[in-house]
Amino acid sequence: MSTNPLTMPNKPPLAAPSQLNPNRTAAPHISVNNMTMAPMSINNNTTAAPTSVNNSTTAPVPVTHSPRAASFVANNTAAPISATNSTALATTAAPGFIISWLDKIPLPRWAIYAILALILLVVLICVLCVCIKCCCRGKKKKKKKLEQQVNMKGLNGSTTTALVQPDVNDVEYGSADNPRGQLLYSLEYSAPKSELTVGIKQAAGLKAMDIGGTSDPYVKLYLLPNKSKTYETKVFRKTLQPVFNEHFKFQIKQPELSESTLVMQVYDFNRFSKHDIIGELRLQLSSVDWNHVIEEWKDLTEASKFEQENLGDICFSLRYVPTASKLTVVILEAKHLKKMDHGGGLSDPYVKIQLTLDKKKWKKKKTSVKKRTLNPYFNESFTFEVSFDQIQRVQLVISVWDHDKVSRNDAIGKIFLGCDASGNQLRHWADMLSNPRRPVAQWHTLLPAEQVDATLALKHTIKIPFTGKTF
């Protein structure tokens, strides 16, 4: 009778390896001295092998005849040590090291995390600051290139940037007996267009107003009583025989024409003192024959005392730095301001400086109030941030006001400067742009506030409280 090699005689059969663990691969049983050892498996796919230590083979474990003993053998048989297992142990060691290191710190875990978050935030802020600094350097390079593009074409004459002479006596206008020169002008009226065209041709034999025996003449003209527009010709340097050849147009209806007076005044331009009037012409338009074009010479007469009182004069300097985008306005002084206080015959003047951009109010500042004077001295400086692109579109409005504690403050006079200005105001603005970083000072005659406001034609805006926004 042959004995089955997988069973012992008269003994119950041993459990097969596949029955011990259904996921493990079955292997042939090894029989040693009638004892059977089941091979062990490390994982689902690898068959276990005897563990080797010092090149000796571990003795096989005898298999008992009970299922419990077989299960013990299957679960406790040693498995071979491989490189894959050592790598896994090294990988899982790192998180444990970090956790143990955090446990050694005598702080709560939330405090440690807060400190780490703060350090990360500081690093991010430093990186952001470095990026902003690099961007600012790029903008500065662009501004330097823009500064090189500042060039006022067609600007004639030299610009003096010396300090303003502190006390310059006004030149007397003289009597009517002194010859003041002649002015050649032309008049033409178009009824269909309701348009009056005034031509300033030339002047001859003008009175010398400068010490050198010459003058720097220009002509100012406007209509009364409306005086909605005032025009000025170009300034001709050091001559008593200027040739202007300029034409100016006034929009006026024919019924109003007969009630208007045309005023043409010849001035001597002075940069650092009040402009001296050489003489003037006043024409009652009601006596003019409009059937043909009029062109004639007329003698200049002494300026009207009423016109000489005017509203006053103001002196200030302008300085623009393209690289820093800074516009500096220094209000120096004012002279011969109009009397606004009825009781004492004086005024309490102060000056408003306002910037308008694209026909809208933009920025404003004001000087201190000077009590009971018509010739205030301010010498106050104001700086505005204006980019090179904005300086081409901005208008500077200078206005002199009379301060009143009881009633509303009254405007004495205004002027505005900018690329849209004319006459002395445009020349002053052009001198400032053509001489960056250098202050340019000049006197200006104040104009009625209504006239300047009509010329500017500012758009009305509404300011939203607590936001600083307008629309």
C-alpha positions in Angstrom: 0.0 0.0 0.0 1.6 3.3 -1.2 1.5 6.3 1.1 0.5 9.8 -0.1 3.6 12.0 0.1 1.5 15.0 1.3 -0.1 13.1 4.2 1.1 11.3 7.2 -0.1 7.7 7.8 -3.1 7.5 10.1 -3.0 11.3 10.5 -5.4 13.9 9.3 -4.1 15.9 6.2 -2.4 19.2 6.7 -4.1 22.4 5.4 -2.7 23.5 2.0 -1.0 26.9 1.8 -3.7 28.2 -0.4 -6.2 27.5 2.4 -4.1 29.4 5.0 -4.3 32.6 3.0 -6.3 32.8 -0.2 -4.2 35.8 -1.5 -0.9 34.0 -1.3 0.5 31.9 -4.1 0.7 28.2 -3.3 4.1 26.5 -3.4 5.1 22.8 -3.1 5.5 21.5 0.4 8.9 20.5 1.6 9.1 17.3 3.6 12.0 16.8 6.0 12.0 13.7 8.2 8.4 13.2 7.6 7.8 16.9 8.7 6.2 19.3 6.2 7.0 23.2 6.1 4.7 25.5 4.2 6.6 28.3 2.3 5.8 31.9 3.5 4.9 34.9 1.3 6.1 38.6 1.8 3.3 40.0 -0.4 0.6 38.7 -2.7 2.9 38.0 -5.6 6.3 36.9 -4.0 6.9 33.5 -2.6 8.7 33.4 0.7 12.2 31.9 1.0 14.1 30.9 4.1 15.9 33.7 5.8 19.7 33.5 5.4 21.9 34.6 8.3 25.7 34.2 8.0 25.3 32.0 5.0 23.5 29.4 7.0 20.0 28.1 6.3 17.5 28.3 9.1 16.2 24.9 10.1 12.8 24.2 8.8 10.0 24.6 11.2 8.2 21.3 11.9 4.6 21.4 11.1 2.2 20.3 13.8 -0.9 18.3 13.1 -3.3 21.0 14.3 -4.7 23.8 12.2 -3.8 26.3 15.0 -0.1 25.3 14.7 -0.2 25.6 10.9 -1.6 29.1 11.2 1.1 30.1 13.7 3.8 28.9 11.3 2.2 30.8 8.4 2.1 34.1 10.4 5.5 33.9 12.1 7.9 32.5 9.5 10.7 35.0 8.8 10.7 36.8 5.4 13.8 37.8 3.5 15.1 41.4 3.8 15.1 43.2 0.5 16.2 46.7 -0.8 12.6 47.7 -1.4 11.7 47.3 2.2 14.7 49.4 3.4 13.8 52.3 1.0 10.2 52.4 2.4 11.6 52.6 5.9 13.8 55.5 5.0 11.0 57.4 3.3 8.6 57.1 6.3 11.3 58.2 8.7 11.4 61.9 7.5 7.8 62.9 8.6 8.4 61.2 11.9 11.6 63.2 12.4 9.7 66.5 11.7 7.0 65.6 14.2 9.5 64.7 16.8 11.4 67.9 16.2 8.2 69.9 16.6 7.4 68.1 19.8 10.8 69.2 21.3 9.9 72.9 20.9 8.3 74.2 24.2 5.4 75.9 22.4 1.9 74.9 21.5 1.5 73.5 18.0 -0.7 76.4 16.9 1.9 78.9 18.0 4.5 77.2 15.9 2.3 77.2 12.9 1.6 80.9 13.4 5.3 81.8 13.6 5.9 79.8 10.4 3.0 81.7 8.6 4.4 85.0 9.8 7.9 84.2 8.4 6.3 83.2 5.1 4.4 86.5 5.0 7.5 88.5 5.7 9.3 86.8 2.8 6.4 87.5 0.4 6.4 91.2 1.4 10.1 91.4 0.8 9.6 89.9 -2.7 6.8 92.3 -3.4 8.9 95.3 -2.4 11.7 94.2 -4.7 9.3 93.9 -7.6 7.8 97.4 -6.9 11.3 98.9 -6.7 12.2 97.3 -10.1 9.0 98.8 -11.6 9.8 102.2 -10.2 13.2 102.1 -11.8 11.6 101.4 -15.1 9.2 104.3 -14.8 12.1 106.7 -13.9 13.9 105.7 -17.1 10.7 106.4 -19.1 10.4 109.9 -17.5 14.0 110.7 -18.4 13.2 109.9 -22.0 10.0 112.1 -21.8 12.0 115.0 -20.4 14.2 114.9 -23.5 11.1 115.4 -25.6 10.2 118.7 -23.9 10.7 121.2 -26.7 8.6 124.3 -27.4 8.8 124.9 -31.1 8.5 128.5 -32.3 9.5 130.1 -28.9 11.5 133.2 -29.7 13.5 135.4 -27.4 15.5 134.7 -24.3 14.2 133.7 -20.9 15.4 135.4 -17.7 15.1 133.4 -14.5 16.6 135.8 -12.1 14.8 136.8 -9.0 11.9 139.2 -9.2 12.9 142.8 -8.5 11.3 143.6 -5.2 10.2 147.2 -5.7 9.6 148.5 -9.2 8.0 152.0 -9.5 5.2 152.3 -11.9 6.0 154.5 -14.9 3.7 157.5 -15.2 1.6 157.6 -18.3 2.2 161.3 -18.9 -0.2 163.8 -20.3 -2.2 163.8 -23.6 0.2 166.4 -25.0 3.1 163.9 -25.2 3.0 161.9 -28.4 2.4 158.2 -27.8 2.5 156.9 -31.4 0.0 155.7 -34.0 -1.9 152.5 -34.7 -3.1 151.1 -38.0 -6.2 148.9 -37.7 -9.0 147.5 -39.8 -12.7 146.7 -39.2 -15.1 144.4 -41.0 -18.5 143.1 -40.0 -20.4 140.2 -41.4 -24.1 140.4 -40.7 -25.0 136.8 -41.8 -22.3 135.4 -39.4 -22.8 138.1 -36.7 -19.0 138.4 -36.7 -16.8 141.4 -36.2 -13.2 141.1 -37.5 -10.6 143.4 -36.1 -7.2 143.6 -37.8 -4.2 145.0 -35.9 -1.8 145.9 -38.7 1.1 147.9 -37.3 2.2 150.8 -35.0 4.6 153.6 -35.6 6.4 156.2 -33.5 5.6 154.5 -30.2 6.7 156.1 -27.0 9.9 154.6 -25.5 9.2 153.1 -22.2 12.5 151.3 -21.4 15.7 152.9 -20.2 17.4 151.9 -23.5 15.1 154.1 -25.5 13.0 151.2 -26.9 9.8 149.3 -25.9 8.5 145.7 -26.2 5.0 146.5 -27.5 1.9 144.3 -27.9 -1.8 145.2 -28.3 -4.7 144.1 -26.1 -8.2 144.5 -27.5 -11.7 143.9 -26.2 -15.3 145.0 -26.4 -17.2 147.0 -23.8 -19.5 146.7 -21.9 -19.7 142.9 -22.2 -15.9 142.3 -22.3 -16.5 138.5 -22.7 -13.3 138.0 -24.7 -9.9 139.7 -24.5 -7.3 139.2 -27.2 -3.5 140.0 -27.3 -1.0 140.1 -30.1 2.5 138.8 -30.0 5.2 140.8 -28.2 7.8 142.5 -30.4 11.2 143.0 -28.7 13.0 146.3 -28.6 11.2 148.2 -31.3 9.0 151.3 -31.7 7.7 150.3 -35.2 6.1 146.9 -34.7 4.3 145.1 -37.6 1.7 142.8 -36.2 -0.6 141.8 -39.1 -3.0 139.8 -36.8 -6.8 139.4 -37.0 -9.2 138.7 -34.3 -12.9 137.8 -34.4 -15.8 138.7 -32.0 -19.2 137.0 -32.2 -21.7 139.9 -31.7 -25.2 140.5 -33.0 -25.9 143.6 -35.0 -28.3 145.2 -32.4 -25.5 144.9 -29.8 -22.9 146.2 -32.2 -24.3 149.8 -32.0 -24.1 149.8 -28.2 -20.5 148.5 -28.0 -17.1 150.2 -27.7 -13.9 148.7 -29.2 -10.9 149.3 -27.0 -7.3 148.8 -28.4 -4.5 149.3 -25.9 -0.8 149.2 -26.7 1.4 147.9 -23.8 5.1 147.7 -23.1 5.9 144.2 -21.9 7.9 143.8 -18.7 8.7 140.4 -17.2 9.5 141.5 -13.7 7.2 144.5 -13.2 3.8 145.8 -14.1 3.2 146.1 -17.9 3.2 149.8 -18.8 0.5 151.1 -21.1 1.7 153.3 -24.0 -1.6 154.4 -25.2 -5.0 153.3 -26.4 -7.8 153.8 -28.9 -11.6 153.8 -28.1 -14.0 153.5 -31.0 -17.8 153.9 -30.6 -19.0 151.2 -33.1 -22.4 153.0 -33.4 -20.6 155.7 -35.5 -18.9 153.3 -37.9 -20.1 152.8 -41.5 -20.2 149.0 -42.0 -20.9 149.1 -45.8 -17.2 148.7 -46.5 -14.0 147.6 -44.9 -12.4 150.2 -42.7 -8.6 150.6 -42.5 -7.0 153.7 -41.0 -4.3 155.2 -38.9 -5.2 156.9 -35.6 -3.2 158.6 -32.8 -2.9 156.8 -29.5 -4.3 158.7 -26.5 -3.7 158.5 -22.8 -5.3 155.5 -21.2 -8.6 156.1 -19.3 -8.1 156.5 -15.6 -11.1 154.1 -15.1 -9.3 151.4 -17.0 -6.0 152.1 -15.1 -7.6 151.3 -11.7 -8.6 147.9 -13.1 -8.5 144.9 -10.7 -4.8 144.8 -9.8 -1.7 142.8 -10.7 -0.1 139.6 -9.3 3.4 138.2 -9.5 4.2 134.5 -9.2 6.7 132.0 -10.4 6.3 128.6 -12.1 8.6 125.7 -12.0 8.1 122.2 -13.6 10.3 119.1 -13.1 9.3 116.4 -15.6 11.4 113.7 -13.9 9.6 114.2 -10.6 6.2 115.2 -12.1 6.2 118.2 -9.8 4.6 121.6 -10.6 5.6 124.3 -8.1 3.8 127.6 -7.9 5.2 130.4 -5.8 2.8 133.3 -5.1 5.1 136.3 -4.5 3.0 139.4 -4.2 0.2 141.5 -5.6 -0.2 145.3 -6.3 -3.0 147.8 -6.7 -5.8 145.5 -5.9 -9.3 146.7 -6.2 -10.9 148.1 -2.9 -13.6 145.7 -1.8 -14.3 146.8 1.8 -16.7 149.7 1.8 -15.9 150.9 5.4 -12.1 151.1 5.4 -11.5 151.3 1.7 -9.1 148.3 1.8 -9.3 144.5 1.3 -8.3 141.3 3.1 -6.9 139.5 0.1 -5.8 135.9 -0.3 -5.0 133.8 -3.4 -6.5 130.5 -4.6 -4.5 128.2 -6.9 -6.6 125.7 -8.8 -5.7 123.1 -11.4 -8.3 122.0 -14.0 -7.9 118.9 -16.1 -10.0 118.2 -19.2 -12.4 121.1 -18.3 -13.0 119.7 -14.8 -11.8 121.0 -11.4 -8.9 118.8 -10.2 -6.8 120.2 -7.4 -6.7 123.4 -5.4 -4.8 125.2 -2.6 -4.8 128.7 -1.1 -2.6 131.2 0.6 -3.0 132.8 4.0 -5.2 136.0 4.4 -3.4 139.3 4.5 -5.4 141.8 6.5 -6.3 145.4 5.4 -4.0 145.8 2.4 -4.1 146.4 -1.4 -0.5 145.4 -1.9 -0.1 142.0 -0.1 3.2 140.1 0.0 2.8 136.3 0.3 5.9 134.5 -0.8 4.2 131.1 -0.4 5.0 128.0 -2.3 2.7 125.2 -3.5 3.6 121.9 -5.2 1.3 119.8 -7.3 1.9 116.3 -8.7 1.3 116.6 -12.5 2.6 114.0 -15.0 4.1 115.0 -18.3 1.0 113.8 -20.2 -1.2 115.9 -17.9 0.8 119.1 -18.1 -0.3 119.3 -21.8 -3.9 119.3 -20.8 -4.0 121.1 -17.4 -5.0 124.7 -16.8 -3.6 126.7 -13.9 -6.2 129.2 -12.5 -4.9 132.0 -10.2 -7.6 134.0 -8.5 -7.4 136.8 -5.8 -10.2 136.9 -3.3 -11.3 139.3 -0.6 -11.9 137.5 2.7 -15.1 138.5 4.6 -16.1 137.0 8.0 -19.7 138.0 7.8 -20.7 137.6 4.1 -19.5 135.6 1.2 -15.9 136.0 0.0 -15.7 138.2 -3.2 -13.5 137.5 -6.2 -11.3 140.5 -7.0 -9.8 139.0 -10.3 -8.6 135.9 -12.0 -6.2 134.7 -14.7 -5.5 131.3 -16.1 -2.4 129.8 -17.7 -1.9 126.7 -19.9 -1.6 125.5 -23.4 -5.1 126.9 -24.2 -4.3 130.4 -22.8 -3.2 133.4 -24.8 -1.0 136.5 -24.6 1.2 136.9 -21.5 -0.3 133.8 -19.8 0.6 131.5 -22.7 4.2 133.0 -22.9 4.7 132.4 -19.2 3.5 128.8 -19.5 5.7 128.2 -22.6 8.8 129.7 -20.8 8.2 127.3 -17.9 8.0 124.2 -20.1 11.1 125.2 -22.2 13.1 125.7 -19.0 12.5 122.6 -16.8 13.7 122.6 -13.2 14.1 126.4 -13.3 11.7 128.9 -11.8 10.2 131.5 -14.1 8.6 134.6 -12.5 6.3 137.2 -14.2 3.7 139.8 -13.5 0.1 139.4 -14.7 -2.9 141.7 -14.8 -6.0 140.4 -13.2 -9.2 139.9 -15.3 -12.8 139.8 -14.2 -13.8 136.4 -12.8 -16.8 136.2 -15.1 -14.6 136.6 -18.1 -12.2 133.9 -17.1 -14.9 131.5 -16.1 -16.6 132.0 -19.5 -13.4 131.3 -21.3 -12.6 128.1 -19.3 -16.2 126.8 -19.6 -15.6 124.3 -16.8 -17.9 121.3 -16.6 -20.0 121.1 -13.4 -19.2 118.1 -11.2 -20.8 116.6 -8.1 -18.6 115.4 -5.3 -19.6 112.2 -3.4 -19.2 112.7 0.4 -16.6 110.6 2.3 -15.3 109.1 -1.0 -13.5 112.0 -2.6 -14.9 110.9 -6.0 -16.6 113.2 -8.5 -18.9 112.6 -11.4 
